[in-house]
Amino acid sequence: MRRTLSVSLAVLAALVLAACAPRSGGPVLKEQIRDAVREHPEIVLEALAEDKVALLELVEQGARERRDRAMRDKWRQQLETPLEPALDPARPWHGAADAAVTVVSYSDFLCGYCARGAATLDALVEGSGGTVRHLAKHAPMSENGEYAARLYEALGLQQEALALDFARRAFAEQAKIASAPEPRKAFHDLALALPGVDAGRLEADLEGETVRDRVRQDAREFLDWGFSGVPVYLFNGVALEGAVSEGTMREILELVQGGR
């Protein structure tokens, strides 16, 4: 039984990999698999019955590989016609102004995936040697998130460093703020506690049209491109959507730096 099961899994593994393999050489491999199954049709049922976990893992691996390949193909297509977000030099930026790669993020201060992505981006910019810069934009999913976005932009009108410091602290304390009786007040208190903040100016700028327009325009830009969930990252206009690892960010960074 062990030998039959090994044969079964080997054939099924080949079936999964054939589905995910490049087209070159595909017909020959598929014909070999068909011949094996024709000669031993029982192996498919045996594998299904005897090792469901291994089979499921093979199928999931194949699905991941297909999804990853589709994602990379999409990136390469976008390199030809990248998105072109508005890049306002007056807004808070992290990184060198002459960086070769510009990352624009759309996020919400109450989104857990956004918090993790922001920390990863910070490390990416800091470790890039001046080749990567980041502009944080907003796609708030609630009134509390919109309020936090306006606080960020209002602080940025005072000092760029104040906005960046607020973002790091707000994301770091996200769980505490989200569970507070009044999240808006928690965000506001966090902003007022920043060293060097002008409280009077903060209150005025928070309700001003400059700040409100920035947040509205970010959300409009986000929706106009068909995005619906946060976070979203544009690496030189190439979109990376959802919760992603540092490895994936570095992969797309290498792609846009190489232009291929």
Salt bridges, closest charged atoms under 4 A:
GLU31 OE1 - ARG34 NH1 3.42
GLU31 OE2 - ARG38 NH1 3.48
ASP35 OD1 - ARG38 NH1 2.82
GLU42 OE2 - HIS40 ND1 3.62
ASP73 OD1 - ARG76 NH1 3.83
ASP122 OD1 - HIS94 ND1 3.29
ASP122 OD2 - ARG168 NE 3.22
GLU126 OE2 - HIS94 NE2 2.59
GLU146 OE2 - ARG150 NE 2.91
GLU153 OE2 - ARG91 NH2 2.73
GLU153 OE2 - HIS138 NE2 2.78
GLU153 OE1 - ARG214 NH1 2.95
ASP165 OD1 - ARG169 NE 3.10
ASP189 OD2 - LYS185 NZ 2.85
GLU203 OE2 - HIS188 NE2 2.55
ASP205 OD2 - ARG201 NE 3.00
GLU207 OE2 - ARG150 NH1 3.61
GLU207 OE1 - ARG212 NH2 2.46
GLU209 OE1 - ARG216 NH2 3.08
ASP213 OD1 - ARG216 NH2 2.43
ASP218 OD2 - ARG91 NH2 2.73
GLU221 OE1 - LYS137 NZ 2.78
GLU241 OE2 - LYS74 NZ 3.59
GLU246 OE2 - ARG250 NE 2.96
GLU251 OE2 - ARG72 NE 2.28
